Amino acid sequence: MCTIGLISKSNRPTMTAVPNRFIDEFMADANGTYVKVYLYLLRHLDDRSELSVSGIAELLDCTEKFLRKALDYWTKQGLLEYTVSDDGTVESINLVDLSGGSLPASEDTRRTMSDSSLPVSGNTRKTASGSGTTLGVRTSASEKKSAPRDVTRVDIDSMSDDENVPFLLSTLEQYFARPLSREDTETALYIYGTLGFSCELLLFLYEKCIEKKKTSPKYIEKVAIGWHEDGIASVEDAENYLVTRGEAFFAVCDEFGLEGSLGASQVRYLRTWVNEWHMPASLIREACSRAMLRKGANFQYANSILKDWHTAGATTDADIARIDQAHKQAEDEKHKPKATTRTAPAKANRFENFTQRDYSPEAMAEIEKRMRAKK
């Protein structure tokens, strides 16, 4: 097993200093497991322990493939770089020094990063579950270098004949429940005119950002750039993008033993559960767990379970417990053995109480003789 030794750069090895910039600018929008990966790497820059990628995956309960995805994510955010050998093995990871005022944008500045070598080896484990949904914010070095973007007066004036612009700006004012600032307007027009978002996609973007209470023009612009670079061109693309980055997605992959990817039909199921039925990730996880026990990784069976719960109005684990109890009672009643009905004996009358007598021939002759004497 390949191991690495990290050189301590701190006089207080029992403490890990997390940069404020990471907390302020990156943590809230990242998948929960991605955050764990970054913090774990950061923590081990301050001790002399030996690490392996298989060991990290084991500790964080994720696959090495998923760990690679976390590295890709933080690379796109500009927080690290990693090198890969000819056979695809990760040879080293370079964490960006966030104590400065901006992220490094060239090879020269990247040499100021702290360095740690993380070889990939070992067996994979189940995909780890994540939490939250990232909208796809981009804050990589190249984007930092190009930001902020300027929309000049000429750019705005050139759009004055576009009939969609008044509609968009008016709708956004309703979304914000206030007049748009100059920066709000410039950002919206940049996303519409320069990035080429359709009206529907732009409004969907703003809806999602407002839902997350992220209304800063700079934040919205970063999300738009991220979507643009990921090839999102429609609302359907965006919905698929978001649903495959949410907690429910990781719950499904975890329970069904999938490696962090779903087919188109499977994503449609997930969109129905999350966007139409508004089922919490905990209930989706439970439905997939039950499906796995009875039918394997069967999305159709899991869908039938969730549909029943949705119809019953279940939204919490307590609701599911009540449904299960009611179902159990119904099944017990259905299979309960029927009691044997015992018919009460009818009340006897005076004729039924008459006891028939048995007379001998001599007695009968004597009775007949007496009857004749009476005549």
KEKOL-980480 format. One record per residue (C-alpha): x, z, y; residue number from 1; residue in three letters. Coordinates in steps of 0.5 Angstrom, whole numbers, plus 500, padded with zeros to 3 digits. Each point is the difference from the previous one (the first is absolute). Last residue first. Layout:
# residues N
+-----+-----+-----+-----+------+
!   x !   z !   y ! pos ! code !
+-----+-----+-----+-----+------+
!   X !   Z !   Y ! NUM !  ALA !
...
+-----+-----+-----+-----+------+
***
This chain:
# residues 375
+-----+-----+-----+-----+------+
!   x !   z !   y ! pos ! code !
+-----+-----+-----+-----+------+
! 264 ! 558 ! 405 ! 375 !  LYS !
! 505 ! 506 ! 500 ! 374 !  LYS !
! 501 ! 500 ! 492 ! 373 !  ALA !
! 502 ! 493 ! 501 ! 372 !  ARG !
! 506 ! 501 ! 504 ! 371 !  MET !
! 502 ! 506 ! 496 ! 370 !  ARG !
! 501 ! 495 ! 494 ! 369 !  LYS !
! 504 ! 496 ! 504 ! 368 !  GLU !
! 505 ! 505 ! 502 ! 367 !  ILE !
! 500 ! 502 ! 493 ! 366 !  GLU !
! 502 ! 493 ! 497 ! 365 !  ALA !
! 505 ! 499 ! 506 ! 364 !  MET !
! 503 ! 507 ! 498 ! 363 !  ALA !
! 500 ! 498 ! 492 ! 362 !  GLU !
! 503 ! 493 ! 502 ! 361 !  PRO !
! 506 ! 503 ! 504 ! 360 !  SER !
! 500 ! 501 ! 508 ! 359 !  TYR !
! 506 ! 498 ! 505 ! 358 !  ASP !
! 499 ! 502 ! 507 ! 357 !  ARG !
! 501 ! 496 ! 506 ! 356 !  GLN !
! 503 ! 504 ! 506 ! 355 !  THR !
! 497 ! 499 ! 506 ! 354 !  PHE !
! 505 ! 500 ! 506 ! 353 !  ASN !
! 500 ! 493 ! 502 ! 352 !  GLU !
! 492 ! 501 ! 501 ! 351 !  PHE !
! 501 ! 505 ! 504 ! 350 !  ARG !
! 505 ! 496 ! 505 ! 349 !  ASN !
! 507 ! 500 ! 500 ! 348 !  ALA !
! 504 ! 499 ! 506 ! 347 !  LYS !
! 505 ! 494 ! 500 ! 346 !  ALA !
! 507 ! 501 ! 498 ! 345 !  PRO !
! 505 ! 499 ! 506 ! 344 !  ALA !
! 503 ! 493 ! 499 ! 343 !  THR !
! 508 ! 501 ! 501 ! 342 !  ARG !
! 503 ! 494 ! 504 ! 341 !  THR !
! 508 ! 500 ! 498 ! 340 !  THR !
! 504 ! 500 ! 507 ! 339 !  ALA !
! 504 ! 493 ! 502 ! 338 !  LYS !
! 507 ! 500 ! 499 ! 337 !  PRO !
! 504 ! 499 ! 507 ! 336 !  LYS !
! 503 ! 494 ! 501 ! 335 !  HIS !
! 496 ! 497 ! 506 ! 334 !  LYS !
! 500 ! 507 ! 503 ! 333 !  GLU !
! 508 ! 501 ! 499 ! 332 !  ASP !
! 501 ! 493 ! 503 ! 331 !  GLU !
! 495 ! 502 ! 506 ! 330 !  ALA !
! 504 ! 506 ! 501 ! 329 !  GLN !
! 507 ! 497 ! 500 ! 328 !  LYS !
! 498 ! 494 ! 505 ! 327 !  HIS !
! 497 ! 506 ! 505 ! 326 !  ALA !
! 507 ! 503 ! 499 ! 325 !  GLN !
! 504 ! 494 ! 501 ! 324 !  ASP !
! 496 ! 498 ! 506 ! 323 !  ILE !
! 501 ! 507 ! 503 ! 322 !  ARG !
! 508 ! 500 ! 498 ! 321 !  ALA !
! 500 ! 493 ! 504 ! 320 !  ILE !
! 497 ! 503 ! 506 ! 319 !  ASP !
! 505 ! 506 ! 500 ! 318 !  ALA !
! 506 ! 494 ! 500 ! 317 !  ASP !
! 497 ! 498 ! 506 ! 316 !  THR !
! 496 ! 493 ! 503 ! 315 !  THR !
! 494 ! 499 ! 495 ! 314 !  ALA !
! 494 ! 497 ! 503 ! 313 !  GLY !
! 497 ! 499 ! 493 ! 312 !  ALA !
! 501 ! 492 ! 501 ! 311 !  THR !
! 507 ! 501 ! 502 ! 310 !  HIS !
! 501 ! 504 ! 493 ! 309 !  TRP !
! 497 ! 495 ! 496 ! 308 !  ASP !
! 504 ! 495 ! 503 ! 307 !  LYS !
! 506 ! 504 ! 499 ! 306 !  LEU !
! 499 ! 500 ! 493 ! 305 !  ILE !
! 498 ! 493 ! 499 ! 304 !  SER !
! 507 ! 498 ! 504 ! 303 !  ASN !
! 504 ! 504 ! 496 ! 302 !  ALA !
! 497 ! 496 ! 494 ! 301 !  TYR !
! 501 ! 493 ! 504 ! 300 !  GLN !
! 507 ! 502 ! 502 ! 299 !  PHE !
! 502 ! 501 ! 492 ! 298 !  ASN !
! 507 ! 503 ! 499 ! 297 !  ALA !
! 498 ! 503 ! 494 ! 296 !  GLY !
! 493 ! 501 ! 497 ! 295 !  LYS !
! 499 ! 507 ! 499 ! 294 !  ARG !
! 505 ! 504 ! 502 ! 293 !  LEU !
! 503 ! 495 ! 506 ! 292 !  MET !
! 493 ! 500 ! 502 ! 291 !  ALA !
! 499 ! 507 ! 501 ! 290 !  ARG !
! 507 ! 500 ! 504 ! 289 !  SER !
! 498 ! 494 ! 504 ! 288 !  CYS !
! 493 ! 504 ! 502 ! 287 !  ALA !
! 504 ! 506 ! 502 ! 286 !  GLU !
! 505 ! 496 ! 504 ! 285 !  ARG !
! 495 ! 497 ! 504 ! 284 !  ILE !
! 496 ! 507 ! 501 ! 283 !  LEU !
! 507 ! 502 ! 503 ! 282 !  SER !
! 501 ! 494 ! 504 ! 281 !  ALA !
! 493 ! 501 ! 504 ! 280 !  PRO !
! 495 ! 495 ! 499 ! 279 !  MET !
! 498 ! 497 ! 506 ! 278 !  HIS !
! 495 ! 495 ! 496 ! 277 !  TRP !
! 501 ! 494 ! 504 ! 276 !  GLU !
! 507 ! 501 ! 503 ! 275 !  ASN !
! 504 ! 504 ! 494 ! 274 !  VAL !
! 496 ! 499 ! 494 ! 273 !  TRP !
! 498 ! 492 ! 502 ! 272 !  THR !
! 507 ! 499 ! 502 ! 271 !  ARG !
! 503 ! 503 ! 493 ! 270 !  LEU !
! 496 ! 495 ! 496 ! 269 !  TYR !
! 502 ! 494 ! 505 ! 268 !  ARG !
! 507 ! 502 ! 499 ! 267 !  VAL !
! 499 ! 500 ! 492 ! 266 !  GLN !
! 497 ! 493 ! 501 ! 265 !  SER !
! 507 ! 498 ! 504 ! 264 !  ALA !
! 504 ! 503 ! 495 ! 263 !  GLY !
! 504 ! 507 ! 501 ! 262 !  LEU !
! 507 ! 502 ! 501 ! 261 !  SER !
! 503 ! 507 ! 500 ! 260 !  GLY !
! 503 ! 500 ! 493 ! 259 !  GLU !
! 493 ! 502 ! 497 ! 258 !  LEU !
! 500 ! 506 ! 495 ! 257 !  GLY !
! 492 ! 500 ! 501 ! 256 !  PHE !
! 500 ! 507 ! 503 ! 255 !  GLU !
! 506 ! 499 ! 505 ! 254 !  ASP !
! 498 ! 493 ! 502 ! 253 !  CYS !
! 493 ! 502 ! 501 ! 252 !  VAL !
! 502 ! 506 ! 504 ! 251 !  ALA !
! 505 ! 496 ! 504 ! 250 !  PHE !
! 495 ! 495 ! 502 ! 249 !  PHE !
! 495 ! 506 ! 502 ! 248 !  ALA !
! 505 ! 503 ! 505 ! 247 !  GLU !
! 501 ! 494 ! 504 ! 246 !  GLY !
! 505 ! 494 ! 500 ! 245 !  ARG !
! 496 ! 495 ! 496 ! 244 !  THR !
! 494 ! 501 ! 504 ! 243 !  VAL !
! 503 ! 499 ! 506 ! 242 !  LEU !
! 503 ! 493 ! 498 ! 241 !  TYR !
! 494 ! 498 ! 497 ! 240 !  ASN !
! 496 ! 502 ! 506 ! 239 !  GLU !
! 505 ! 496 ! 504 ! 238 !  ALA !
! 500 ! 494 ! 496 ! 237 !  ASP !
! 492 ! 500 ! 500 ! 236 !  GLU !
! 500 ! 501 ! 508 ! 235 !  VAL !
! 504 ! 493 ! 500 ! 234 !  SER !
! 507 ! 498 ! 501 ! 233 !  ALA !
! 505 ! 505 ! 497 ! 232 !  ILE !
! 507 ! 497 ! 499 ! 231 !  GLY !
! 504 ! 506 ! 499 ! 230 !  ASP !
! 503 ! 499 ! 507 ! 229 !  GLU !
! 494 ! 499 ! 504 ! 228 !  HIS !
! 497 ! 507 ! 497 ! 227 !  TRP !
! 506 ! 503 ! 502 ! 226 !  GLY !
! 500 ! 497 ! 507 ! 225 !  ILE !
! 493 ! 502 ! 501 ! 224 !  ALA !
! 502 ! 508 ! 498 ! 223 !  VAL !
! 505 ! 500 ! 505 ! 222 !  LYS !
! 495 ! 497 ! 505 ! 221 !  GLU !
! 495 ! 506 ! 498 ! 220 !  ILE !
! 506 ! 505 ! 501 ! 219 !  TYR !
! 502 ! 497 ! 507 ! 218 !  LYS !
! 493 ! 500 ! 502 ! 217 !  PRO !
! 499 ! 507 ! 499 ! 216 !  SER !
! 493 ! 501 ! 497 ! 215 !  THR !
! 502 ! 503 ! 493 ! 214 !  LYS !
! 494 ! 505 ! 498 ! 213 !  LYS !
! 500 ! 497 ! 493 ! 212 !  LYS !
! 493 ! 497 ! 501 ! 211 !  GLU !
! 503 ! 497 ! 506 ! 210 !  ILE !
! 505 ! 497 ! 497 ! 209 !  CYS !
! 496 ! 497 ! 495 ! 208 !  LYS !
! 495 ! 498 ! 505 ! 207 !  GLU !
! 505 ! 496 ! 504 ! 206 !  TYR !
! 503 ! 496 ! 494 ! 205 !  LEU !
! 493 ! 498 ! 498 ! 204 !  PHE !
! 499 ! 498 ! 507 ! 203 !  LEU !
! 506 ! 496 ! 500 ! 202 !  LEU !
! 498 ! 497 ! 493 ! 201 !  LEU !
! 493 ! 498 ! 502 ! 200 !  GLU !
! 503 ! 497 ! 506 ! 199 !  CYS !
! 505 ! 496 ! 496 ! 198 !  SER !
! 507 ! 502 ! 501 ! 197 !  PHE !
! 505 ! 495 ! 502 ! 196 !  GLY !
! 506 ! 505 ! 502 ! 195 !  LEU !
! 501 ! 497 ! 507 ! 194 !  THR !
! 493 ! 499 ! 502 ! 193 !  GLY !
! 496 ! 505 ! 497 ! 192 !  TYR !
! 505 ! 505 ! 499 ! 191 !  ILE !
! 503 ! 499 ! 506 ! 190 !  TYR !
! 493 ! 500 ! 504 ! 189 !  LEU !
! 499 ! 507 ! 497 ! 188 !  ALA !
! 506 ! 503 ! 502 ! 187 !  THR !
! 500 ! 497 ! 507 ! 186 !  GLU !
! 493 ! 502 ! 501 ! 185 !  THR !
! 501 ! 507 ! 497 ! 184 !  ASP !
! 507 ! 501 ! 505 ! 183 !  GLU !
! 495 ! 498 ! 506 ! 182 !  ARG !
! 496 ! 505 ! 498 ! 181 !  SER !
! 493 ! 499 ! 497 ! 180 !  LEU !
! 494 ! 503 ! 503 ! 179 !  PRO !
! 497 ! 506 ! 495 ! 178 !  ARG !
! 496 ! 501 ! 494 ! 177 !  ALA !
! 506 ! 498 ! 496 ! 176 !  PHE !
! 496 ! 495 ! 495 ! 175 !  TYR !
! 495 ! 498 ! 506 ! 174 !  GLN !
! 506 ! 498 ! 504 ! 173 !  GLU !
! 503 ! 496 ! 494 ! 172 !  LEU !
! 494 ! 497 ! 499 ! 171 !  THR !
! 500 ! 497 ! 508 ! 170 !  SER !
! 507 ! 498 ! 499 ! 169 !  LEU !
! 499 ! 496 ! 494 ! 168 !  LEU !
! 494 ! 497 ! 502 ! 167 !  PHE !
! 503 ! 498 ! 507 ! 166 !  PRO !
! 506 ! 497 ! 496 ! 165 !  VAL !
! 496 ! 496 ! 495 ! 164 !  ASN !
! 498 ! 495 ! 505 ! 163 !  GLU !
! 507 ! 498 ! 501 ! 162 !  ASP !
! 500 ! 497 ! 507 ! 161 !  ASP !
! 504 ! 506 ! 503 ! 160 !  SER !
! 505 ! 500 ! 495 ! 159 !  MET !
! 505 ! 497 ! 504 ! 158 !  SER !
! 499 ! 505 ! 505 ! 157 !  ASP !
! 502 ! 505 ! 495 ! 156 !  ILE !
! 507 ! 497 ! 499 ! 155 !  ASP !
! 501 ! 498 ! 507 ! 154 !  VAL !
! 500 ! 507 ! 502 ! 153 !  ARG !
! 505 ! 502 ! 495 ! 152 !  THR !
! 499 ! 503 ! 493 ! 151 !  VAL !
! 507 ! 504 ! 499 ! 150 !  ASP !
! 502 ! 503 ! 493 ! 149 !  ARG !
! 503 ! 507 ! 499 ! 148 !  PRO !
! 503 ! 499 ! 496 ! 147 !  ALA !
! 505 ! 494 ! 497 ! 146 !  SER !
! 506 ! 505 ! 498 ! 145 !  LYS !
! 495 ! 505 ! 497 ! 144 !  LYS !
! 497 ! 494 ! 496 ! 143 !  GLU !
! 507 ! 498 ! 497 ! 142 !  SER !
! 501 ! 508 ! 499 ! 141 !  ALA !
! 494 ! 501 ! 496 ! 140 !  SER !
! 494 ! 503 ! 503 ! 139 !  THR !
! 494 ! 496 ! 496 ! 138 !  ARG !
! 493 ! 504 ! 499 ! 137 !  VAL !
! 497 ! 498 ! 494 ! 136 !  GLY !
! 493 ! 504 ! 501 ! 135 !  LEU !
! 502 ! 505 ! 495 ! 134 !  THR !
! 495 ! 503 ! 496 ! 133 !  THR !
! 500 ! 508 ! 498 ! 132 !  GLY !
! 503 ! 503 ! 493 ! 131 !  SER !
! 504 ! 497 ! 495 ! 130 !  GLY !
! 500 ! 501 ! 492 ! 129 !  SER !
! 506 ! 499 ! 496 ! 128 !  ALA !
! 501 ! 494 ! 495 ! 127 !  THR !
! 501 ! 502 ! 493 ! 126 !  LYS !
! 507 ! 501 ! 498 ! 125 !  ARG !
! 506 ! 495 ! 499 ! 124 !  THR !
! 506 ! 501 ! 496 ! 123 !  ASN !
! 507 ! 500 ! 503 ! 122 !  GLY !
! 504 ! 497 ! 505 ! 121 !  SER !
! 500 ! 498 ! 507 ! 120 !  VAL !
! 507 ! 502 ! 504 ! 119 !  PRO !
! 499 ! 504 ! 506 ! 118 !  LEU !
! 506 ! 500 ! 505 ! 117 !  SER !
! 500 ! 504 ! 506 ! 116 !  SER !
! 502 ! 498 ! 507 ! 115 !  ASP !
! 499 ! 503 ! 507 ! 114 !  SER !
! 499 ! 495 ! 505 ! 113 !  MET !
! 505 ! 498 ! 505 ! 112 !  THR !
! 501 ! 493 ! 497 ! 111 !  ARG !
! 494 ! 498 ! 502 ! 110 !  ARG !
! 502 ! 499 ! 507 ! 109 !  THR !
! 505 ! 495 ! 498 ! 108 !  ASP !
! 495 ! 497 ! 495 ! 107 !  GLU !
! 495 ! 499 ! 506 ! 106 !  SER !
! 493 ! 503 ! 502 ! 105 !  ALA !
! 501 ! 507 ! 500 ! 104 !  PRO !
! 494 ! 504 ! 501 ! 103 !  LEU !
! 499 ! 503 ! 507 ! 102 !  SER !
! 502 ! 506 ! 504 ! 101 !  GLY !
! 505 ! 503 ! 495 ! 100 !  GLY !
! 498 ! 506 ! 496 !  99 !  SER !
! 497 ! 496 ! 495 !  98 !  LEU !
! 506 ! 498 ! 496 !  97 !  ASP !
! 498 ! 495 ! 495 !  96 !  VAL !
! 501 ! 501 ! 493 !  95 !  LEU !
! 504 ! 496 ! 496 !  94 !  ASN !
! 498 ! 499 ! 492 !  93 !  ILE !
! 505 ! 497 ! 495 !  92 !  SER !
! 501 ! 496 ! 494 !  91 !  GLU !
! 493 ! 499 ! 498 !  90 !  VAL !
! 500 ! 496 ! 494 !  89 !  THR !
! 497 ! 492 ! 500 !  88 !  GLY !
! 505 ! 497 ! 495 !  87 !  ASP !
! 505 ! 498 ! 506 !  86 !  ASP !
! 500 ! 506 ! 503 !  85 !  SER !
! 495 ! 503 ! 505 !  84 !  VAL !
! 502 ! 503 ! 507 !  83 !  THR !
! 495 ! 505 ! 504 !  82 !  TYR !
! 498 ! 501 ! 507 !  81 !  GLU !
! 496 ! 505 ! 503 !  80 !  LEU !
! 496 ! 502 ! 506 !  79 !  LEU !
! 498 ! 493 ! 503 !  78 !  GLY !
! 493 ! 501 ! 498 !  77 !  GLN !
! 501 ! 494 ! 495 !  76 !  LYS !
! 505 ! 503 ! 497 !  75 !  THR !
! 496 ! 506 ! 499 !  74 !  TRP !
! 495 ! 496 ! 496 !  73 !  TYR !
! 505 ! 497 ! 496 !  72 !  ASP !
! 503 ! 507 ! 498 !  71 !  LEU !
! 493 ! 502 ! 498 !  70 !  ALA !
! 498 ! 494 ! 496 !  69 !  LYS !
! 507 ! 501 ! 496 !  68 !  ARG !
! 497 ! 507 ! 499 !  67 !  LEU !
! 494 ! 497 ! 497 !  66 !  PHE !
! 504 ! 496 ! 495 !  65 !  LYS !
! 504 ! 506 ! 498 !  64 !  GLU !
! 494 ! 503 ! 498 !  63 !  THR !
! 496 ! 506 ! 504 !  62 !  CYS !
! 500 ! 508 ! 498 !  61 !  ASP !
! 504 ! 502 ! 506 !  60 !  LEU !
! 505 ! 504 ! 496 !  59 !  LEU !
! 500 ! 494 ! 494 !  58 !  GLU !
! 501 ! 495 ! 505 !  57 !  ALA !
! 506 ! 504 ! 503 !  56 !  ILE !
! 503 ! 501 ! 494 !  55 !  GLY !
! 499 ! 492 ! 498 !  54 !  SER !
! 504 ! 499 ! 507 !  53 !  VAL !
! 505 ! 504 ! 498 !  52 !  SER !
! 503 ! 506 ! 504 !  51 !  LEU !
! 506 ! 504 ! 500 !  50 !  GLU !
! 500 ! 507 ! 505 !  49 !  SER !
! 505 ! 501 ! 505 !  48 !  ARG !
! 495 ! 501 ! 506 !  47 !  ASP !
! 498 ! 498 ! 506 !  46 !  ASP !
! 498 ! 493 ! 499 !  45 !  LEU !
! 496 ! 502 ! 495 !  44 !  HIS !
! 494 ! 502 ! 504 !  43 !  ARG !
! 500 ! 493 ! 504 !  42 !  LEU !
! 499 ! 497 ! 493 !  41 !  LEU !
! 494 ! 505 ! 498 !  40 !  TYR !
! 497 ! 499 ! 507 !  39 !  LEU !
! 500 ! 492 ! 499 !  38 !  TYR !
! 497 ! 500 ! 493 !  37 !  VAL !
! 495 ! 506 ! 502 !  36 !  LYS !
! 498 ! 495 ! 506 !  35 !  VAL !
! 499 ! 494 ! 495 !  34 !  TYR !
! 496 ! 505 ! 496 !  33 !  THR !
! 495 ! 501 ! 505 !  32 !  GLY !
! 499 ! 493 ! 503 !  31 !  ASN !
! 503 ! 499 ! 507 !  30 !  ALA !
! 496 ! 500 ! 506 !  29 !  ASP !
! 500 ! 508 ! 502 !  28 !  ALA !
! 508 ! 500 ! 498 !  27 !  MET !
! 502 ! 494 ! 505 !  26 !  PHE !
! 500 ! 502 ! 507 !  25 !  GLU !
! 500 ! 507 ! 502 !  24 !  ASP !
! 502 ! 503 ! 493 !  23 !  ILE !
! 506 ! 495 ! 499 !  22 !  PHE !
! 502 ! 501 ! 508 !  21 !  ARG !
! 500 ! 507 ! 499 !  20 !  ASN !
! 506 ! 499 ! 495 !  19 !  PRO !
! 499 ! 505 ! 494 !  18 !  VAL !
! 506 ! 505 ! 500 !  17 !  ALA !
! 501 ! 502 ! 492 !  16 !  THR !
! 502 ! 508 ! 499 !  15 !  MET !
! 503 ! 503 ! 495 !  14 !  THR !
! 506 ! 496 ! 501 !  13 !  PRO !
! 502 ! 503 ! 507 !  12 !  ARG !
! 506 ! 498 ! 502 !  11 !  ASN !
! 498 ! 493 ! 499 !  10 !  SER !
! 503 ! 493 ! 499 !   9 !  LYS !
! 500 ! 502 ! 492 !   8 !  SER !
! 503 ! 494 ! 496 !   7 !  ILE !
! 495 ! 497 ! 495 !   6 !  LEU !
! 502 ! 499 ! 493 !   5 !  GLY !
! 497 ! 494 ! 496 !   4 !  ILE !
! 498 ! 500 ! 493 !   3 !  THR !
! 500 ! 494 ! 495 !   2 !  CYS !
! 497 ! 502 ! 493 !   1 !  MET !
+-----+-----+-----+-----+------+
***
